[in-house]
Amino acid sequence: MEMKYRGIFGSPQEPLFNDEKHGVPPDILKEWLVNLDRKNTICAEKSNVKQGFFYRSDAITFIFNTCAKLEVPIKVKYYAVELFERFMTKHVQDLYNHMKTTSSQTKQKDWNEVLDRVQNQLLLRLVSCCQIASKITSHYKVISAKKARYFLRDLGLKYSSTSILQSELRVLKTLDFNVMETTPLVYMETILEILGYNDPCLSVKSYHAVALKVLDVVYLKNTQVYRELFLVIAKQTTPSISDRAAFIHVKCDKLFLAISVLTAAVYIIDQPMTDKVIDHLNKITNRPCDDILDFATVIVQCVIEGSANND
């Protein structure tokens, strides 16, 4: 058995699925999944039309590249994306609400100036979200104010450590310090751990490696992926307003996203096992097999399209 681990203190490379010595017992895993599903349901029920606007490919690309450059754990970038989307949605709404209460005679001009200021601060806010996300993971590679300052300086932006700390605090205050966000990766890794227990023949480690790449594609092509899924679900070229309203809950369903990404990954790396994995996912999450297959098909098509464009 190979015992030569890489990494700090000789630790095995994360994640370590179904470890016989230190793995999570099935009963605790089940309880953990129930808790995650409850959180997911609450988030989906609270979703509204204002959410999702800031899942922009340019912003997400910047976050992914920043996290890669600063060598933080993979999960940090997903936390950062979710933080940025939540922060910007609340931040812009707060600024707009404040503008409406003013007695200014030039509200439109004032609002345009506010938007310009928001635009100018965008890269700083993105880096602040990466900083906070790095701290959420409790990892030793935290993005300090000093690291952030050097990184921004390399981009031609000069900020003091104080300004960087103030920006970080602004993000935290805007979100009322409620920064703990369950990302699709958390759902995906939990499901993979359960899959490994239910069927030891499944190559969960290999699925995980491919699923990470697929998840990146979904984040970067978020608008396209959900637009095509919406057309599949609505089953008509001119969906009604009620169809669009109902679809908001689907867009905020991270568990559904996680199992669909996982299914797409299995199809890519181990196609003969796809139906078997979908059946497992149906039993674990109670999501209809057809729904999982529909979403996974949309995702695979986007992945293939992206690969073709890169050739």
Sine and cosine of phi, psi and omega as CSV:
sin_phi,cos_phi,sin_psi,cos_psi,sin_omega,cos_omega
0.00,0.00,0.74,-0.68,-0.03,-1.00
-0.95,0.30,0.84,-0.54,-0.04,-1.00
-0.88,-0.48,0.07,1.00,-0.03,-1.00
-1.00,0.07,1.00,-0.09,-0.02,-1.00
-1.00,0.01,0.54,-0.84,0.12,-0.99
-0.99,-0.13,0.35,-0.94,0.09,-1.00
0.94,-0.33,0.02,-1.00,-0.08,-1.00
-0.90,0.44,0.69,-0.72,0.02,-1.00
0.83,0.55,0.42,0.91,0.04,-1.00
0.94,0.35,0.37,0.93,-0.02,-1.00
-0.96,0.30,0.53,-0.85,0.06,-1.00
-0.93,0.37,0.46,-0.89,-0.01,-1.00
-0.93,0.37,0.74,-0.67,-0.01,-1.00
-0.98,0.20,0.40,-0.92,-0.20,0.98
-0.99,0.15,0.43,-0.90,-0.01,-1.00
-0.94,-0.34,0.99,-0.13,-0.10,-0.99
-0.99,0.17,0.63,-0.78,0.14,-0.99
0.78,0.63,0.71,0.70,0.03,-1.00
-0.95,0.32,0.80,-0.59,-0.08,-1.00
-0.90,0.44,-0.57,0.82,-0.09,-1.00
-1.00,0.04,-0.66,0.75,-0.14,-0.99
-0.87,-0.49,0.17,0.99,-0.03,-1.00
-0.93,0.36,0.37,-0.93,0.01,-1.00
-0.98,0.21,0.77,-0.64,0.02,-1.00
-0.87,0.49,0.53,-0.85,-0.05,-1.00
-0.82,0.57,-0.62,0.78,-0.04,-1.00
-0.92,0.40,-0.60,0.80,0.04,-1.00
-0.95,0.31,-0.61,0.79,0.06,-1.00
-0.86,0.51,-0.69,0.72,0.00,-1.00
-0.88,0.47,-0.70,0.71,0.02,-1.00
-0.89,0.45,-0.64,0.77,0.02,-1.00
-0.89,0.45,-0.67,0.74,0.01,-1.00
-0.92,0.40,-0.64,0.77,0.04,-1.00
-0.87,0.49,-0.67,0.74,0.02,-1.00
-0.91,0.42,-0.68,0.73,0.04,-1.00
-0.89,0.45,-0.67,0.74,0.00,-1.00
-0.90,0.43,-0.60,0.80,0.04,-1.00
-0.90,0.44,-0.71,0.70,0.04,-1.00
-0.88,0.48,-0.67,0.74,-0.02,-1.00
-0.89,0.46,-0.67,0.74,0.00,-1.00
-0.90,0.44,-0.68,0.73,0.01,-1.00
-0.88,0.47,-0.71,0.70,0.00,-1.00
-0.89,0.45,-0.66,0.75,0.00,-1.00
-0.91,0.41,-0.63,0.77,-0.01,-1.00
-0.93,0.36,-0.49,0.87,0.00,-1.00
-1.00,0.06,-0.07,1.00,-0.08,-1.00
-0.90,0.43,0.48,-0.88,0.02,-1.00
-0.57,-0.82,0.12,-0.99,-0.12,-0.99
-0.91,0.42,-0.32,0.95,-0.03,-1.00
-0.97,0.24,-0.30,0.95,-0.07,-1.00
-0.98,0.19,0.52,-0.86,0.12,-0.99
1.00,-0.08,-0.19,0.98,-0.06,-1.00
-0.89,0.45,-0.54,0.84,-0.09,-1.00
-1.00,-0.09,0.26,0.97,0.22,-0.98
-0.99,0.16,0.89,0.46,-0.08,-1.00
-1.00,-0.06,0.66,-0.75,-0.11,-0.99
-0.88,0.48,-0.58,0.81,-0.01,-1.00
-0.92,0.38,-0.65,0.76,0.03,-1.00
-0.93,0.38,-0.67,0.74,-0.01,-1.00
-0.92,0.39,-0.64,0.77,0.06,-1.00
-0.87,0.49,-0.68,0.74,0.02,-1.00
-0.88,0.47,-0.70,0.72,0.01,-1.00
-0.89,0.46,-0.72,0.69,0.00,-1.00
-0.87,0.50,-0.70,0.72,-0.02,-1.00
-0.93,0.38,-0.62,0.78,0.03,-1.00
-0.89,0.46,-0.73,0.69,-0.01,-1.00
-0.91,0.42,-0.58,0.82,0.05,-1.00
-0.93,0.37,-0.68,0.74,-0.01,-1.00
-0.90,0.44,-0.64,0.77,-0.04,-1.00
-1.00,0.02,0.03,1.00,0.13,-0.99
0.83,0.56,0.72,0.69,0.08,-1.00
-1.00,-0.04,0.27,-0.96,0.01,-1.00
-0.84,0.54,0.46,-0.89,-0.07,-1.00
-0.83,0.56,-0.63,0.77,-0.09,-1.00
-0.91,0.41,-0.33,0.94,-0.03,-1.00
-0.88,0.48,-0.65,0.76,-0.08,-1.00
-0.91,0.42,-0.55,0.84,0.02,-1.00
-0.95,0.30,-0.65,0.76,0.10,-0.99
-0.87,0.50,-0.68,0.73,-0.05,-1.00
-0.90,0.44,-0.67,0.75,0.02,-1.00
-0.88,0.47,-0.72,0.69,-0.01,-1.00
-0.90,0.43,-0.65,0.76,0.04,-1.00
-0.89,0.46,-0.72,0.70,-0.03,-1.00
-0.88,0.47,-0.69,0.72,-0.01,-1.00
-0.89,0.46,-0.71,0.70,-0.01,-1.00
-0.92,0.40,-0.69,0.72,-0.02,-1.00
-0.89,0.45,-0.77,0.64,-0.06,-1.00
-0.90,0.44,-0.63,0.78,0.04,-1.00
-0.87,0.50,-0.74,0.68,-0.01,-1.00
-0.95,0.32,-0.66,0.75,-0.04,-1.00
-0.87,0.49,-0.77,0.63,-0.02,-1.00
-0.91,0.41,-0.64,0.77,0.02,-1.00
-0.90,0.43,-0.66,0.75,0.04,-1.00
-0.89,0.46,-0.69,0.73,0.02,-1.00
-0.90,0.44,-0.65,0.76,0.00,-1.00
-0.92,0.39,-0.69,0.73,0.02,-1.00
-0.88,0.47,-0.64,0.77,0.04,-1.00
-0.91,0.42,-0.66,0.75,-0.01,-1.00
-0.89,0.46,-0.60,0.80,-0.02,-1.00
-0.91,0.41,-0.44,0.90,-0.05,-1.00
-1.00,0.07,-0.17,0.99,-0.02,-1.00
-0.97,0.23,0.37,-0.93,0.00,-1.00
-0.98,-0.19,0.29,0.96,-0.03,-1.00
-0.88,0.47,0.57,-0.82,0.04,-1.00
-1.00,0.01,-0.10,0.99,-0.03,-1.00
-0.83,-0.56,0.80,0.60,-0.09,-1.00
-0.88,0.48,-0.65,0.76,-0.02,-1.00
-0.90,0.43,-0.67,0.74,0.03,-1.00
-0.90,0.43,-0.68,0.73,0.01,-1.00
-0.89,0.45,-0.65,0.76,0.00,-1.00
-0.91,0.41,-0.64,0.77,0.04,-1.00
-0.89,0.46,-0.60,0.80,0.04,-1.00
-0.92,0.38,-0.61,0.79,0.05,-1.00
-0.89,0.46,-0.70,0.71,0.01,-1.00
-0.90,0.45,-0.61,0.79,0.06,-1.00
-0.89,0.46,-0.65,0.76,0.01,-1.00
-0.92,0.40,-0.65,0.76,0.05,-1.00
-0.88,0.47,-0.67,0.74,0.01,-1.00
-0.89,0.46,-0.67,0.74,-0.02,-1.00
-0.92,0.40,-0.43,0.90,-0.03,-1.00
-1.00,-0.07,0.03,1.00,-0.17,-0.98
-0.86,0.50,-0.74,0.68,-0.02,-1.00
-0.90,0.44,-0.61,0.79,0.05,-1.00
-0.89,0.46,-0.69,0.73,0.01,-1.00
-0.90,0.43,-0.63,0.78,0.02,-1.00
-0.88,0.48,-0.70,0.72,0.02,-1.00
-0.92,0.40,-0.62,0.79,0.04,-1.00
-0.87,0.49,-0.65,0.76,0.03,-1.00
-0.91,0.41,-0.60,0.80,0.08,-1.00
-0.91,0.42,-0.64,0.77,0.03,-1.00
-0.87,0.49,-0.77,0.63,-0.03,-1.00
-0.89,0.46,-0.68,0.73,0.00,-1.00
-0.88,0.48,-0.60,0.80,0.00,-1.00
-0.92,0.40,-0.48,0.88,0.01,-1.00
-0.99,0.15,-0.53,0.85,0.03,-1.00
-0.87,0.50,-0.59,0.81,-0.07,-1.00
-0.97,0.24,-0.12,0.99,0.01,-1.00
0.82,0.57,0.63,0.78,-0.02,-1.00
-0.99,-0.14,0.42,-0.91,-0.03,-1.00
-0.95,0.30,-0.30,0.95,0.02,-1.00
-1.00,-0.04,0.89,0.46,0.02,-1.00
-0.97,0.24,0.61,-0.80,0.06,-1.00
-1.00,0.08,0.99,-0.16,-0.02,-1.00
-0.97,0.24,0.19,-0.98,0.05,-1.00
-0.87,0.49,-0.59,0.81,0.01,-1.00
-0.91,0.42,-0.72,0.70,0.03,-1.00
-0.89,0.47,-0.68,0.73,0.00,-1.00
-0.89,0.46,-0.64,0.77,-0.01,-1.00
-0.90,0.43,-0.70,0.71,0.02,-1.00
-0.90,0.43,-0.63,0.77,0.00,-1.00
-0.90,0.45,-0.73,0.69,0.01,-1.00
-0.91,0.41,-0.58,0.82,0.03,-1.00
-0.89,0.46,-0.63,0.78,0.03,-1.00
-0.91,0.42,-0.37,0.93,0.05,-1.00
-1.00,0.01,0.02,1.00,0.00,-1.00
1.00,0.04,0.27,0.96,-0.02,-1.00
-0.93,-0.37,0.82,-0.57,-0.04,-1.00
-0.97,-0.24,0.94,-0.34,0.06,-1.00
-0.79,-0.61,0.61,-0.79,0.09,-1.00
-0.98,0.19,0.30,-0.95,0.05,-1.00
-0.87,0.48,-0.56,0.83,0.03,-1.00
-0.90,0.43,-0.70,0.72,0.01,-1.00
-0.89,0.46,-0.62,0.78,0.01,-1.00
-0.92,0.39,-0.66,0.75,0.05,-1.00
-0.91,0.42,-0.63,0.78,0.02,-1.00
-0.91,0.42,-0.62,0.79,0.03,-1.00
-0.91,0.41,-0.67,0.74,0.04,-1.00
-0.87,0.49,-0.68,0.74,0.01,-1.00
-0.92,0.40,-0.58,0.82,0.02,-1.00
-0.89,0.46,-0.68,0.73,0.04,-1.00
-0.88,0.47,-0.72,0.69,-0.02,-1.00
-0.89,0.47,-0.71,0.71,-0.02,-1.00
-0.92,0.39,-0.64,0.76,0.01,-1.00
-0.87,0.50,-0.58,0.81,0.00,-1.00
-1.00,-0.05,0.20,0.98,-0.02,-1.00
0.81,0.59,0.55,0.83,0.01,-1.00
0.88,0.48,0.25,0.97,0.05,-1.00
-1.00,-0.03,0.98,0.18,-0.13,-0.99
-0.97,-0.25,-0.11,0.99,0.01,-1.00
-0.96,0.27,0.92,-0.40,-0.06,-1.00
-0.80,-0.61,0.77,-0.64,0.04,-1.00
-0.99,0.12,0.90,-0.43,-0.06,-1.00
-1.00,0.02,0.29,-0.96,0.08,-1.00
-0.83,0.56,-0.50,0.87,0.01,-1.00
-0.89,0.45,-0.62,0.79,0.01,-1.00
-0.89,0.46,-0.71,0.70,0.04,-1.00
-0.88,0.47,-0.70,0.72,-0.07,-1.00
-0.89,0.45,-0.71,0.71,-0.02,-1.00
-0.94,0.34,-0.53,0.85,0.07,-1.00
-0.92,0.40,-0.70,0.71,0.03,-1.00
-0.89,0.46,-0.66,0.75,0.01,-1.00
-0.89,0.46,-0.64,0.77,0.03,-1.00
-0.88,0.47,-0.67,0.74,0.02,-1.00
-0.92,0.39,-0.67,0.74,0.03,-1.00
-0.85,0.53,-0.67,0.74,-0.01,-1.00
-0.89,0.45,-0.58,0.81,0.05,-1.00
-0.95,0.31,-0.68,0.73,-0.06,-1.00
-0.94,0.35,-0.56,0.83,-0.04,-1.00
-0.58,-0.82,1.00,-0.02,-0.04,-1.00
-0.88,0.48,-0.26,0.97,-0.01,-1.00
-0.97,0.26,-0.28,0.96,-0.03,-1.00
-0.97,0.24,0.65,-0.76,-0.02,-1.00
-1.00,0.05,0.94,0.34,-0.13,-0.99
-0.89,0.46,-0.56,0.83,0.01,-1.00
-0.90,0.44,-0.68,0.74,0.03,-1.00
-0.92,0.38,-0.65,0.76,0.03,-1.00
-0.87,0.49,-0.65,0.76,-0.03,-1.00
-0.88,0.47,-0.70,0.71,-0.03,-1.00
-0.87,0.49,-0.68,0.74,0.00,-1.00
-0.96,0.26,-0.62,0.78,-0.02,-1.00
-0.87,0.49,-0.56,0.83,0.05,-1.00
-0.88,0.48,-0.68,0.73,0.01,-1.00
-0.92,0.38,-0.63,0.77,0.03,-1.00
-0.91,0.41,-0.66,0.75,0.02,-1.00
-0.88,0.48,-0.62,0.78,0.06,-1.00
-0.86,0.51,-0.69,0.73,0.01,-1.00
-0.88,0.47,-0.68,0.73,0.00,-1.00
-0.89,0.46,-0.67,0.74,0.04,-1.00
-0.89,0.45,-0.72,0.70,-0.06,-1.00
-0.94,0.33,-0.46,0.89,0.01,-1.00
-0.91,-0.40,0.56,0.83,-0.11,-0.99
-0.79,0.62,-0.76,0.66,-0.04,-1.00
-0.88,0.48,-0.73,0.68,-0.02,-1.00
-0.90,0.43,-0.71,0.71,-0.03,-1.00
-0.86,0.52,-0.75,0.66,-0.06,-1.00
-0.97,0.23,-0.45,0.89,0.10,-0.99
-0.90,0.43,-0.70,0.72,-0.01,-1.00
-0.95,0.32,-0.59,0.81,0.06,-1.00
-0.91,0.42,-0.63,0.78,0.02,-1.00
-0.87,0.50,-0.68,0.73,0.01,-1.00
-0.91,0.41,-0.56,0.83,0.04,-1.00
-0.93,0.38,-0.70,0.72,-0.03,-1.00
-0.94,0.33,-0.69,0.73,-0.05,-1.00
-0.94,0.35,-0.48,0.88,0.03,-1.00
0.85,0.53,0.53,0.85,0.07,-1.00
-0.36,-0.93,0.45,-0.89,-0.07,-1.00
-0.98,0.22,-0.39,0.92,0.01,-1.00
-0.83,-0.55,0.98,0.21,-0.03,-1.00
-0.88,0.47,0.48,-0.88,0.00,-1.00
-0.98,0.18,0.19,-0.98,0.04,-1.00
-0.89,0.45,-0.62,0.79,0.01,-1.00
-0.91,0.42,-0.57,0.82,0.06,-1.00
-0.88,0.47,-0.70,0.72,-0.01,-1.00
-0.91,0.41,-0.64,0.77,0.00,-1.00
-0.91,0.42,-0.66,0.75,-0.01,-1.00
-0.93,0.38,-0.51,0.86,-0.06,-1.00
-0.94,0.33,-0.35,0.94,0.03,-1.00
-0.84,0.54,-0.62,0.78,0.01,-1.00
-0.91,0.42,-0.59,0.81,0.02,-1.00
-0.91,0.42,-0.67,0.75,-0.02,-1.00
-0.90,0.43,-0.46,0.89,-0.03,-1.00
-0.99,-0.12,0.07,1.00,-0.02,-1.00
-1.00,0.06,1.00,-0.07,-0.09,-1.00
-0.97,0.24,-0.45,0.89,0.07,-1.00
-0.92,0.39,-0.68,0.74,0.04,-1.00
-0.88,0.48,-0.67,0.74,0.05,-1.00
-0.88,0.47,-0.71,0.70,-0.06,-1.00
-0.87,0.48,-0.73,0.68,-0.04,-1.00
-0.95,0.31,-0.47,0.88,0.04,-1.00
-0.96,0.28,-0.64,0.77,0.09,-1.00
-0.88,0.47,-0.68,0.73,0.00,-1.00
-0.89,0.46,-0.68,0.73,0.04,-1.00
-0.88,0.47,-0.68,0.73,0.03,-1.00
-0.87,0.49,-0.66,0.76,0.01,-1.00
-0.90,0.43,-0.67,0.74,0.02,-1.00
-0.89,0.45,-0.67,0.74,0.02,-1.00
-0.87,0.50,-0.65,0.76,-0.04,-1.00
-0.94,0.35,-0.67,0.74,-0.13,-0.99
-0.99,-0.16,-0.40,0.92,-0.13,-0.99
-0.51,-0.86,0.86,0.51,-0.17,-0.99
-0.77,0.64,-0.68,0.74,-0.02,-1.00
-0.86,0.51,-0.36,0.93,-0.04,-1.00
-1.00,-0.03,-0.02,1.00,-0.12,-0.99
-0.85,0.52,-0.77,0.64,-0.03,-1.00
-0.88,0.47,-0.63,0.78,0.00,-1.00
-0.90,0.43,-0.68,0.73,0.01,-1.00
-0.92,0.40,-0.67,0.75,0.04,-1.00
-0.86,0.51,-0.66,0.75,0.03,-1.00
-0.89,0.46,-0.67,0.74,0.06,-1.00
-0.87,0.49,-0.72,0.69,-0.04,-1.00
-0.90,0.43,-0.59,0.81,0.06,-1.00
-0.88,0.47,-0.68,0.73,-0.02,-1.00
-0.95,0.31,-0.56,0.83,-0.03,-1.00
-0.96,0.26,-0.66,0.75,-0.14,-0.99
-0.93,-0.36,-0.15,0.99,-0.06,-1.00
0.90,0.44,0.33,0.94,0.09,-1.00
-1.00,0.08,0.71,-0.71,-0.01,-1.00
-0.84,0.54,0.66,-0.76,-0.01,-1.00
-0.85,0.53,-0.64,0.77,-0.02,-1.00
-0.90,0.44,-0.63,0.78,0.02,-1.00
-0.91,0.42,-0.69,0.73,0.02,-1.00
-0.88,0.47,-0.70,0.72,-0.02,-1.00
-0.90,0.44,-0.67,0.75,0.01,-1.00
-0.86,0.50,-0.75,0.66,-0.04,-1.00
-0.92,0.39,-0.68,0.73,0.01,-1.00
-0.88,0.47,-0.60,0.80,0.02,-1.00
-0.90,0.44,-0.69,0.72,0.05,-1.00
-0.87,0.50,-0.69,0.72,-0.02,-1.00
-0.90,0.43,-0.71,0.70,0.01,-1.00
-0.87,0.49,-0.66,0.75,0.02,-1.00
-0.88,0.48,-0.65,0.76,0.02,-1.00
-0.93,0.38,-0.60,0.80,0.04,-1.00
-0.91,0.42,-0.71,0.70,0.00,-1.00
-0.90,0.44,-0.67,0.74,0.02,-1.00
-0.88,0.48,-0.67,0.74,0.02,-1.00
-0.90,0.43,-0.62,0.78,0.02,-1.00
-0.92,0.40,-0.63,0.77,0.00,-1.00
-0.91,0.41,-0.62,0.79,-0.01,-1.00
-0.93,0.36,-0.47,0.88,-0.02,-1.00
-0.99,0.16,-0.30,0.95,-0.01,-1.00
-0.96,0.26,0.00,0.00,0.00,0.00
